[in-house]
């Protein structure tokens, strides 16, 4: 099959229903997180989050008879003064998403009263439902977890600041991960000073937890595997049931025709992604779309077998030194992990 032949349509109700931890993080728990003994901030984060989850359960028990709100859900307790959320800041690969998903699992509430999604998926939900409907849909939740929290433009800053403010007022607890502290969101990408009030407003909702460490995906592991030949990639694509096969430049062109909110649906049913002629990404818009696809493939544990250049040469030096550098390094890290997973698809790999 070919990803370029897919043009998925995703109804709004699917976007809401899929706001749960993705398959890679469906079974993670605090007990399965292995802190680096040389990084005490990792152990500290586990303790803080376990306490946060326990507090949500206690508040829920005390407000069980408060009536209903929105779509017939029990209304969340009104927030106490001070931060109503936790914000996990750290480099890529230190286990922030593992901890965020563990918090979702540890919070005592029905799945429909908890939401988990990336920042991109949250803004896409607003686009699909409309702002007021999104507020009504999420206001009855006990917890909203936002992964990969990064503000890329002023419009998103104002949108998310307003949305989260209304949700906090409704009593929704927040948890987020990012590579950037709340007060630094947007830095290097747009005129953040012009939107300082909104950014500071976002920061006020969170208690920031710094998580130090190196990328666990590369801790003690060999370097990324070298790309395979076109012949090896094509053979694997035909041998592996459920694998896709695409020319990398054509796939990049196709991604421009599919909204990023549909990239998850684009990968439905895939057991492997096979790519030929991997080459440097030509521009920043294309690069950011590829980052979203890499995240969805990683979430769904879809191995990526490729020919051409290795994944650490996808992005130019200018990109890696620019305002989106942390996104690009995350994509390289995740694609490298998926390339390792793909070794088993090649005979003798």
SERO-4910 file (N, C-alpha, C, O; in steps of 0.05 Angstrom, whole numbers):
BEGIN
 pado doro    nc1    nc2    nc3   cac1   cac2   cac3    cc1    cc2    cc3    oc1    oc2    oc3
  Unk    A     17    -24      0      0      0      0     18     25      0     42     23      5
  Unk    A      6     47     -6     20     73     -7      7     94     10    -17     97      8
  Unk    A     23    108     26     12    130     41      2    152     23    -17    166     29
  Unk    A     15    155      0      7    176    -19    -20    171    -31    -33    190    -42
  Unk    A    -30    147    -29    -57    140    -40    -79    145    -19   -102    141    -25
  Unk    A    -71    152      5    -91    155     27    -98    184     31    -81    202     32
  Unk    A   -124    190     33   -133    216     39   -155    214     60   -179    216     54
  Unk    A   -147    209     85   -167    202    106   -184    226    113   -176    249    111
  Unk    A   -209    220    121   -227    240    132   -233    232    161   -241    209    166
  Unk    A   -230    250    179   -233    244    207   -256    260    219   -253    285    221
  Unk    A   -278    248    227   -300    262    239   -292    273    266   -274    262    280
  Unk    A   -305    294    275   -299    307    300   -301    288    324   -286    290    343
  Unk    A   -322    271    323   -325    253    346   -302    233    349   -296    224    371
  Unk    A   -289    227    327   -265    210    329   -242    225    343   -227    213    359
  Unk    A   -239    251    336   -218    266    349   -221    266    379   -202    265    394
  Unk    A   -247    268    389   -252    269    417   -247    241    429   -234    238    450
  Unk    A   -257    220    416   -255    193    426   -226    184    428   -219    167    445
  Unk    A   -209    195    411   -181    186    410   -163    202    428   -138    199    427
  Unk    A   -174    219    445   -158    235    464   -151    217    489   -160    223    511
  Unk    A   -136    196    483   -126    178    504    -97    172    497    -88    178    475
  Unk    A    -81    162    516    -53    155    510    -51    137    485    -67    118    483
  Unk    A    -33    142    468    -30    126    443    -19     98    450    -11     93    473
  Unk    A    -20     79    431    -12     51    437     15     48    450     17     32    468
  Unk    A     35     64    443     61     61    455     60     66    485     76     55    500
  Unk    A     41     82    494     40     90    522     14     80    536      7     89    557
  Unk    A      2     60    524    -23     49    535    -18     33    561    -35     33    578
  Unk    A      5     20    563     10      3    586     30     15    605     38      1    624
  Unk    A     40     39    601     60     50    619     47     58    645     23     65    646
  Unk    A     62     57    666     54     66    693     78     79    707    100     76    697
  Unk    A     73     92    729     95    103    744    115     81    752    139     86    752
  Unk    A    104     57    757    122     35    766    140     25    743    160     12    749
  Unk    A    132     30    718    149     21    696    169     43    686    185     37    668
  Unk    A    167     66    698    187     87    692    212     81    707    212     78    731
  Unk    A    235     81    693    261     74    706    277    100    707    290    107    687
  Unk    A    278    113    730    293    138    732    323    133    729    333    112    738
  Unk    A    337    151    717    366    150    716    377    156    744    371    178    754
  Unk    A    392    138    756    402    143    783    420    168    785    423    179    807
  Unk    A    430    177    763    447    201    763    431    227    760    442    249    759
  Unk    A    404    224    757    387    247    753    364    247    774    343    237    768
  Unk    A    369    259    797    349    258    819    323    272    811    302    266    823
  Unk    A    324    290    792    299    304    784    279    285    772    255    290    773
  Unk    A    288    262    761    269    242    750    254    228    772    230    224    769
  Unk    A    268    220    793    254    208    815    235    227    829    213    220    837
  Unk    A    244    252    832    227    273    844    202    277    828    180    280    840
  Unk    A    204    277    802    180    281    785    159    259    789    135    265    790
  Unk    A    168    234    792    150    212    796    134    217    822    110    213    823
  Unk    A    148    225    843    135    229    869    114    252    868     92    250    878
  Unk    A    122    274    854    104    297    852     79    289    836     56    296    844
  Unk    A     82    274    815     60    267    798     42    246    811     17    247    808
  Unk    A     53    228    826     37    209    841     19    224    862     -4    217    866
  Unk    A     31    244    875     15    260    893     -6    276    879    -28    280    890
  Unk    A      0    286    856    -19    302    840    -43    284    832    -66    293    835
  Unk    A    -37    260    823    -59    241    816    -76    235    840   -101    234    838
  Unk    A    -63    230    863    -78    223    887    -96    246    895   -119    242    905
  Unk    A    -86    271    892   -102    294    899   -126    297    881   -147    306    890
  Unk    A   -123    290    856   -146    292    837   -168    272    846   -192    278    844
  Unk    A   -159    248    854   -179    229    864   -193    238    888   -217    233    891
  Unk    A   -179    251    907   -191    261    931   -211    283    926   -233    284    938
  Unk    A   -204    301    908   -222    323    901   -247    312    888   -269    323    892
  Unk    A   -243    291    871   -266    279    857   -286    267    877   -310    270    875
  Unk    A   -275    254    897   -292    241    917   -308    262    933   -331    257    940
  Unk    A   -296    285    938   -309    306    953   -329    321    937   -345    337    948
  Unk    A   -330    317    910   -348    333    894   -367    316    878   -378    324    858
  Unk    A   -370    290    886   -386    271    870   -415    279    868   -428    270    849
  Unk    A   -425    296    886   -453    302    885   -459    331    876   -479    343    883
  Unk    A   -440    341    860   -443    369    852   -462    373    829   -467    396    821
  Unk    A   -472    352    817   -491    356    795   -477    351    768   -456    338    767
  Unk    A   -488    361    747   -478    355    720   -472    381    705   -483    402    711
  Unk    A   -456    378    684   -446    401    669   -442    392    640   -434    369    635
  Unk    A   -446    409    621   -440    403    593   -456    380    583   -480    381    581
  Unk    A   -442    357    577   -455    334    566   -464    314    587   -461    290    583
  Unk    A   -474    323    609   -484    306    630   -463    294    648   -468    276    663
  Unk    A   -438    305    647   -417    296    663   -417    310    690   -426    333    692
  Unk    A   -406    297    710   -404    310    736   -385    334    734   -363    331    722
  Unk    A   -392    356    744   -376    380    742   -351    377    759   -352    369    782
  Unk    A   -328    385    748   -303    383    763   -303    404    785   -315    425    781
  Unk    A   -289    399    807   -288    418    829   -274    444    820   -255    443    805
  Unk    A   -283    466    831   -271    492    824   -243    493    834   -237    483    856
  Unk    A   -225    504    819   -197    504    825   -191    521    850   -203    542    854
  Unk    A   -173    512    867   -163    528    889   -143    548    879   -133    545    856
  Unk    A   -137    569    894   -118    589    886    -90    576    880    -83    556    892
  Unk    A    -75    588    862    -49    577    855    -50    560    830    -71    556    819
  Unk    A    -27    548    822    -26    532    798    -45    508    800    -47    495    820
  Unk    A    -58    503    777    -78    481    776    -67    459    758    -82    441    749
  Unk    A    -41    460    753    -30    439    736      0    435    741     13    450    756
  Unk    A     11    415    728     39    409    729     50    410    700     37    402    681
  Unk    A     75    419    698     87    423    672    115    410    672    132    419    687
  Unk    A    118    389    656    143    374    655    161    385    634    155    383    610
  Unk    A    183    397    642    201    410    623    227    394    623    237    386    644
  Unk    A    238    389    599    263    374    597    269    368    568    252    373    550
  Unk    A    293    358    563    300    351    536    285    327    525    270    315    539
  Unk    A    288    322    499    274    299    487    287    273    497    311    271    501
  Unk    A    269    253    501    279    227    509    284    223    538    298    204    546
  Unk    A    274    240    556    278    236    585    254    223    597    253    219    622
  Unk    A    233    217    582    211    202    592    187    219    600    170    210    616
  Unk    A    185    243    589    163    261    597    136    250    589    117    250    604
  Unk    A    134    239    564    109    229    555    101    204    571     78    200    577
  Unk    A    121    187    578    116    164    595    103    173    621     84    161    630
  Unk    A    114    194    633    104    204    659     76    216    656     59    212    673
  Unk    A     72    231    634     46    243    629     25    222    625      3    224    636
  Unk    A     31    201    610     11    179    606      7    164    632    -16    155    638
  Unk    A     28    161    648     25    148    674      6    164    692    -10    152    707
  Unk    A      8    190    691    -10    207    707    -39    203    698    -57    200    714
  Unk    A    -43    201    672    -70    197    661    -81    170    672   -104    169    681
  Unk    A    -65    149    670    -73    123    680    -78    122    710    -96    108    719
  Unk    A    -62    138    725    -64    137    754    -87    153    765    -95    150    788
  Unk    A    -98    171    749   -119    189    759   -145    173    760   -154    162    739
  Unk    A   -158    172    783   -182    156    786   -206    171    775   -217    189    787
  Unk    A   -212    164    750   -235    175    736   -242    158    712   -224    144    702
  Unk    A   -267    159    704   -274    144    680   -258    156    656   -252    180    655
  Unk    A   -251    139    636   -236    148    613   -248    173    600   -233    190    590
  Unk    A   -275    174    599   -287    197    586   -285    223    602   -292    244    592
  Unk    A   -275    221    626   -271    245    643   -241    254    643   -234    272    658
  Unk    A   -225    240    627   -197    247    624   -190    250    595   -201    235    578
  Unk    A   -174    269    588   -166    273    559   -136    274    557   -122    286    574
  Unk    A   -125    262    536    -96    262    531    -92    267    502   -103    252    485
  Unk    A    -76    287    495    -70    292    467    -46    310    465    -37    323    484
  Unk    A    -35    312    441    -13    330    436    -24    359    433    -48    363    429
  Unk    A     -6    378    435    -14    406    431    -28    409    403    -48    423    401
  Unk    A    -16    397    383    -27    399    356    -55    387    355    -73    398    342
  Unk    A    -59    364    368    -85    352    368   -106    369    383   -129    370    375
  Unk    A    -97    383    404   -116    401    418   -124    424    401   -148    431    400
  Unk    A   -106    437    387   -113    459    369   -130    449    346   -148    463    336
  Unk    A   -124    424    337   -141    413    315   -169    408    325   -189    410    310
  Unk    A   -172    400    350   -199    395    361   -215    421    362   -239    421    355
  Unk    A   -202    443    369   -216    469    368   -224    475    340   -246    486    336
  Unk    A   -207    469    321   -214    475    293   -238    458    284   -254    468    268
  Unk    A   -240    433    294   -261    416    285   -288    422    299   -309    421    286
  Unk    A   -286    427    325   -311    431    341   -319    461    343   -343    467    347
  Unk    A   -300    479    340   -305    507    347   -297    511    376   -297    493    392
  Unk    A   -291    536    382   -280    542    409   -300    537    431   -293    523    450
  Unk    A   -324    547    429   -344    544    451   -351    514    455   -354    505    478
  Unk    A   -354    499    433   -361    471    436   -337    456    449   -342    437    465
  Unk    A   -313    463    443   -290    451    455   -289    456    485   -284    438    501
  Unk    A   -296    481    493   -297    488    521   -318    471    535   -313    460    557
  Unk    A   -342    468    523   -363    452    535   -355    423    537   -361    410    557
  Unk    A   -342    413    516   -334    385    515   -314    378    537   -316    357    550
  Unk    A   -295    395    542   -273    390    560   -278    400    588   -264    392    607
  Unk    A   -297    417    592   -302    429    619   -311    409    640   -306    413    664
  Unk    A   -323    387    631   -331    367    650   -310    347    657   -314    328    673
  Unk    A   -286    350    645   -264    332    650   -251    337    677   -250    360    687
  Unk    A   -239    317    688   -224    320    713   -195    327    706   -182    341    722
  Unk    A   -185    317    683   -157    321    677   -153    324    646   -165    310    631
  Unk    A   -137    344    638   -129    347    611    -99    346    609    -85    362    621
  Unk    A    -88    326    595    -60    322    591    -52    331    563    -64    322    543
  Unk    A    -32    349    561    -24    360    535      5    354    531     23    363    546
  Unk    A     11    337    511     38    329    505     50    348    484     36    358    467
  Unk    A     77    351    485     91    367    465     80    395    463     73    404    441
  Unk    A     78    409    485     67    436    487     86    456    475    106    462    488
  Unk    A     81    465    451     99    485    438     82    505    422     65    497    406
  Unk    A     86    530    428     71    551    414     87    561    390    109    571    392
  Unk    A     75    557    366     89    564    342     81    590    329     94    599    311
  Unk    A     59    601    338     50    627    326     33    642    346     22    630    364
  Unk    A     30    668    342     14    684    361    -15    675    364    -26    676    385
  Unk    A    -27    666    342    -55    657    343    -58    634    362    -78    634    377
  Unk    A    -40    614    361    -41    592    379    -38    601    408    -50    590    426
  Unk    A    -21    621    412    -16    631    439    -42    641    452    -49    633    474
  Unk    A    -56    658    437    -81    670    447   -102    648    450   -116    648    470
  Unk    A   -104    631    430   -125    610    430   -122    592    455   -141    588    470
  Unk    A    -97    581    459    -93    562    480    -95    576    507   -105    565    527
  Unk    A    -84    600    509    -86    615    535   -115    619    543   -122    614    566
  Unk    A   -132    626    524   -160    631    531   -174    605    537   -189    603    557
  Unk    A   -169    583    522   -181    557    527   -174    547    554   -191    538    569
  Unk    A   -148    546    561   -139    535    586   -150    552    609   -156    541    631
  Unk    A   -151    578    606   -162    595    627   -191    587    633   -198    586    657
  Unk    A   -207    582    613   -235    575    617   -237    547    630   -254    542    646
  Unk    A   -219    529    622   -220    502    633   -212    502    662   -224    488    679
  Unk    A   -191    517    669   -183    520    697   -206    531    714   -211    522    736
  Unk    A   -219    552    703   -242    563    717   -264    543    722   -278    544    742
  Unk    A   -266    523    704   -287    503    707   -277    480    725   -293    462    731
  Unk    A   -252    481    734   -242    461    753   -226    439    741   -221    419    754
  Unk    A   -219    441    715   -204    421    702   -174    423    710   -163    444    709
  Unk    A   -162    401    718   -134    400    724   -118    397    698   -127    384    679
  Unk    A    -94    408    697    -78    408    673    -51    395    678    -40    397    700
  Unk    A    -41    381    658    -14    370    658     -3    372    630    -17    367    611
  Unk    A     22    380    628     34    385    601     63    377    601     76    377    622
  Unk    A     73    370    577    102    366    573    111    385    552     96    393    534
  Unk    A    137    392    553    149    409    533    179    408    536    190    399    557
  Unk    A    193    418    516    221    423    518    227    451    526    251    460    525
  Unk    A    207    467    532    210    495    538    194    503    562    171    495    564
  Unk    A    206    517    581    192    526    605    168    544    597    170    558    577
  Unk    A    146    544    613    122    559    605    128    588    599    116    599    580
  Unk    A    145    601    614    150    629    609    167    635    584    169    658    576
  Unk    A    178    613    572    195    616    548    181    606    523    193    606    502
  Unk    A    156    598    525    142    587    501    142    608    479    137    632    484
  Unk    A    147    599    455    146    617    432    172    631    427    175    644    407
  Unk    A    191    629    446    216    644    443    232    634    418    235    610    414
  Unk    A    241    653    402    256    646    379    239    640    355    250    635    333
  Unk    A    212    641    357    195    633    335    177    656    326    171    658    302
  Unk    A    170    674    344    154    697    336    160    719    356    175    715    375
  Unk    A    148    742    353    153    764    371    139    758    398    118    770    404
  Unk    A    151    741    414    139    732    439    133    756    458    114    755    473
  Unk    A    150    776    456    146    799    474    119    812    470    107    823    488
  Unk    A    109    811    445     83    823    439     60    808    452     37    818    454
  Unk    A     65    783    460     44    766    471     51    757    499     43    736    509
  Unk    A     68    774    513     78    767    539     56    761    559     58    743    575
  Unk    A     34    777    557     12    774    577      0    746    574     -5    733    594
  Unk    A     -5    737    549    -17    711    546      2    689    555     -7    670    568
  Unk    A     28    692    549     47    671    556     50    670    587     51    648    598
  Unk    A     50    693    600     52    693    629     26    681    641     27    668    662
  Unk    A      4    686    628    -21    675    638    -21    644    636    -31    631    655
  Unk    A     -9    633    615     -6    604    613     12    594    636      5    574    648
  Unk    A     34    608    640     53    599    660     40    598    688     47    580    704
  Unk    A     22    616    694     10    617    720     -7    593    726    -12    587    750
  Unk    A    -15    578    706    -32    554    710    -16    530    720    -27    510    729
  Unk    A     11    531    717     27    507    721     48    510    742     59    531    747
  Unk    A     54    488    756     78    485    771     98    470    753     93    448    744
  Unk    A    121    483    748    140    472    729    158    452    744    169    457    765
  Unk    A    162    428    731    180    408    741    202    403    720    195    394    698
  Unk    A    226    409    727    248    404    708    257    375    710    262    365    732
  Unk    A    259    362    687    268    334    687    294    333    670    293    336    646
  Unk    A    316    328    684    342    327    670    348    299    661    336    280    670
  Unk    A    367    297    643    376    270    634    382    269    604    378    289    589
  Unk    A    392    246    596    398    242    567    376    226    554    360    213    568
  Unk    A    375    226    528    355    212    513    357    182    519    376    169    511
  Unk    A    336    171    532    337    142    539    337    125    514    347    102    515
  Unk    A    328    135    491    327    119    467    355    112    457    359     93    442
  Unk    A    375    129    465    402    124    456    421    117    479    445    115    475
  Unk    A    410    114    503    426    108    526    438     80    524    423     60    526
  Unk    A    463     78    519    476     52    518    471     36    493    478     12    491
  Unk    A    458     49    473    452     35    448    472     42    426    484     64    428
  Unk    A    475     26    406    492     33    384    481     56    367    458     64    371
  Unk    A    498     66    349    489     88    332    466     78    314    461     54    311
  Unk    A    452     98    303    429     91    285    439     73    262    461     77    252
  Unk    A    422     54    254    431     37    232    434     53    206    420     72    201
  Unk    A    452     44    189    455     57    163    431     51    146    418     30    149
  Unk    A    424     69    128    402     64    110    406     38     93    429     30     88
  Unk    A    384     26     85    386      2     69    385     10     39    382     33     32
  Unk    A    389    -10     22    387     -5     -7    358     -3    -16    340    -13     -1
  Unk    A    353      8    -39    326      9    -49    314    -19    -52    291    -23    -46
  Unk    A    331    -37    -61    321    -65    -65    313    -77    -39    292    -91    -38
  Unk    A    328    -73    -18    321    -85      8    295    -73     19    278    -87     30
  Unk    A    292    -47     16    268    -33     25    243    -43     10    223    -50     22
  Unk    A    245    -45    -16    223    -54    -32    216    -83    -26    192    -90    -25
  Unk    A    236   -100    -23    231   -128    -17    216   -131     10    197   -146     12
  Unk    A    225   -116     30    212   -117     56    183   -107     54    165   -119     67
  Unk    A    178    -86     38    151    -75     35    132    -96     24    109    -98     32
  Unk    A    142   -113      5    125   -133     -7    123   -158     11    103   -173      9
  Unk    A    143   -163     27    143   -187     44    127   -183     69    116   -203     80
  Unk    A    125   -159     79    112   -154    105     83   -146    101     78   -125     89
  Unk    A     65   -162    111     37   -155    108     30   -130    124     38   -127    147
  Unk    A     17   -111    111     10    -86    124     31    -64    122     29    -44    135
  Unk    A     52    -69    105     72    -48    102     65    -30     79     52    -38     60
  Unk    A     73     -5     82     70     15     60     96     19     46    118     14     58
  Unk    A     95     28     21    120     35      6    116     61     -8     97     64    -24
  Unk    A    134     80     -3    131    106    -16    159    118    -22    178    112     -8
  Unk    A    160    134    -43    183    150    -49    182    174    -30    162    188    -29
  Unk    A    204    179    -16    204    200      5    196    228     -5    179    241      7
  Unk    A    208    237    -27    200    264    -37    170    266    -44    157    286    -39
  Unk    A    159    244    -55    130    244    -62    114    244    -36     93    257    -35
  Unk    A    123    230    -16    108    230     10    107    258     22     87    266     32
  Unk    A    130    272     21    130    299     31    110    317     16     97    334     29
  Unk    A    108    314     -9     89    329    -25     60    322    -16     43    340    -15
  Unk    A     56    297    -11     29    288     -4     21    299     24     -2    306     28
  Unk    A     40    300     42     33    311     69     23    339     68      7    347     85
  Unk    A     31    354     48     21    382     45     -9    382     38    -22    403     41
  Unk    A    -20    360     28    -48    358     20    -66    347     41    -90    346     38
  Unk    A    -54    337     63    -69    325     85    -65    342    110    -42    348    118
  Unk    A    -87    349    123    -84    365    148    -70    348    169    -76    325    172
  Unk    A    -52    361    185    -37    345    205    -55    331    225    -47    311    237
  Unk    A    -80    341    229    -98    327    248   -105    300    237   -116    283    252
  Unk    A   -100    294    212   -107    269    200    -84    250    197    -87    228    186
  Unk    A    -60    258    206    -36    241    202    -39    215    218    -28    195    210
  Unk    A    -53    215    241    -57    191    255    -74    171    239    -67    148    237
  Unk    A    -95    182    227   -112    165    210    -97    156    185   -103    135    174
  Unk    A    -78    172    176    -62    165    153    -47    139    158    -41    124    139
  Unk    A    -40    134    183    -24    110    190    -41     87    199    -30     67    208
  Unk    A    -68     89    198    -85     68    208    -78     41    195    -75     39    171
  Unk    A    -74     21    212    -70     -7    202    -42    -13    193    -37    -35    184
  Unk    A    -24      6    193      3      1    183     19    -16    202     18    -12    226
  Unk    A     34    -35    191     52    -51    207     81    -42    203     99    -48    219
  Unk    A     86    -27    181    113    -16    176    111      5    154     92      4    137
  Unk    A    129     24    155    131     45    134    158     41    120    179     42    133
  Unk    A    157     37     94    181     34     78    185     58     59    166     65     45
  Unk    A    208     70     60    213     95     46    238     92     29    259     82     38
  Unk    A    237    100      4    261    101    -13    269    130    -18    252    148    -17
  Unk    A    295    134    -24    305    160    -31    301    181    -10    293    204    -16
  Unk    A    307    175     15    306    195     36    328    216     31    351    209     26
  Unk    A    320    241     32    338    263     26    332    286     44    311    286     58
  Unk    A    348    307     45    343    330     63    316    343     57    307    345     34
  Unk    A    302    351     78    276    364     75    281    392     64    298    406     74
  Unk    A    265    400     44    272    425     29    266    451     43    279    471     38
  Unk    A    246    452     61    238    477     74    225    472    101    219    449    108
  Unk    A    222    494    116    212    491    143    183    481    145    177    465    163
  Unk    A    166    490    128    138    481    129    137    451    125    122    437    139
  Unk    A    152    441    105    153    412    101    165    397    125    155    376    132
  Unk    A    185    409    136    198    397    159    179    394    183    179    373    196
  Unk    A    163    414    188    145    413    211    123    392    206    114    379    225
  Unk    A    114    389    181     95    368    176    107    341    180     94    323    191
  Unk    A    133    337    173    146    312    177    149    306    207    147    283    215
  Unk    A    153    326    223    155    323    252    129    311    263    130    292    279
  Unk    A    106    321    254     81    311    263     77    281    255     68    265    271
  Unk    A     84    275    230     82    247    221    100    229    237     92    207    245
  Unk    A    125    238    243    143    222    259    132    217    287    134    195    297
  Unk    A    119    237    299    106    234    325     84    213    324     82    196    342
  Unk    A     67    214    303     45    195    302     56    166    297     45    147    308
  Unk    A     76    163    281     88    137    276    100    126    302     98    102    308
  Unk    A    114    143    316    126    135    342    105    127    362    108    106    376
  Unk    A     84    143    364     62    137    383     51    109    377     43     95    395
  Unk    A     49    103    352     36     78    343     56     55    340     48     33    331
  Unk    A     81     59    346    102     39    344    104     26    317    106      2    314
  Unk    A    104     43    296    106     34    268    135     36    260    145     59    257
  Unk    A    149     14    255    177     16    247    180     29    219    162     28    203
  Unk    A    203     42    215    208     56    190    233     46    177    255     49    189
  Unk    A    231     34    154    254     23    139    259     42    116    241     49    101
  Unk    A    284     50    112    289     71     92    315     67     77    334     56     87
  Unk    A    316     77     53    340     79     37    346    109     32    329    126     37
  Unk    A    370    115     24    378    143     20    396    153     42    414    139     51
  Unk    A    390    177     52    406    188     74    397    179    101    373    174    104
  Unk    A    414    178    121    406    172    148    389    194    159    390    217    150
  Unk    A    372    188    179    353    207    189    366    231    203    353    252    205
  Unk    A    390    229    212    403    252    225    413    272    205    425    293    213
  Unk    A    408    268    180    415    287    159    390    298    145    392    310    123
  Unk    A    366    295    157    342    304    145    340    335    145    330    347    126
  Unk    A    349    347    167    345    376    171    371    391    168    392    382    177
  Unk    A    370    415    156    394    431    151    404    442    177    391    443    198
  Unk    A    429    451    177    441    464    200    425    488    209    422    494    232
  Unk    A    415    503    189    399    527    195    374    519    211    367    532    230
  Unk    A    361    497    203    337    488    217    345    479    245    330    485    265
  Unk    A    367    464    248    374    453    274    384    474    293    386    470    317
  Unk    A    390    498    283    399    520    300    377    541    303    381    561    316
  Unk    A    353    536    292    332    556    292    312    551    315    317    535    333
  Unk    A    290    566    314    270    566    335    256    539    338    244    534    360
  Unk    A    255    522    318    242    496    320    261    473    324    254    450    321
  Unk    A    286    479    332    306    459    334    299    436    352    305    413    346
  Unk    A    284    441    374    277    420    392    258    400    380    259    376    385
  Unk    A    240    411    363    222    393    348    238    375    329    232    351    327
  Unk    A    257    386    315    272    371    296    290    350    310    292    327    300
  Unk    A    302    357    332    318    337    346    300    314    357    308    291    358
  Unk    A    276    321    366    257    300    375    250    282    352    249    257    355
  Unk    A    245    293    328    238    277    305    261    258    298    257    235    292
  Unk    A    286    269    298    309    252    292    311    229    312    316    206    304
  Unk    A    308    236    337    309    215    358    289    193    354    295    170    356
  Unk    A    264    202    349    242    182    346    245    166    320    240    141    321
  Unk    A    252    178    298    256    164    273    279    144    275    278    122    264
  Unk    A    300    152    289    323    134    293    314    109    309    322     87    302
  Unk    A    298    113    330    287     91    345    271     72    327    273     48    329
  Unk    A    254     84    310    237     68    292    254     54    271    246     32    262
  Unk    A    276     66    263    294     54    243    307     29    256    311      9    243
  Unk    A    314     31    282    325      8    295    304    -15    296    310    -38    291
  Unk    A    279     -7    302    258    -27    303    254    -41    276    246    -64    275
  Unk    A    260    -27    255    255    -37    228    276    -57    219    273    -71    199
  Unk    A    298    -59    234    319    -78    227    310   -107    224    320   -122    208
  Unk    A    290   -114    240    279   -141    239    264   -148    214    259   -171    208
  Unk    A    257   -126    199    242   -131    174    259   -140    151    250   -151    131
  Unk    A    285   -136    154    304   -143    133    317   -170    140    324   -175    163
  Unk    A    318   -187    120    330   -214    125    357   -212    138    375   -198    128
  Unk    A    360   -225    161    386   -224    175    389   -200    192    410   -196    204
  Unk    A    367   -181    193    370   -157    209    362   -162    237    363   -144    254
***
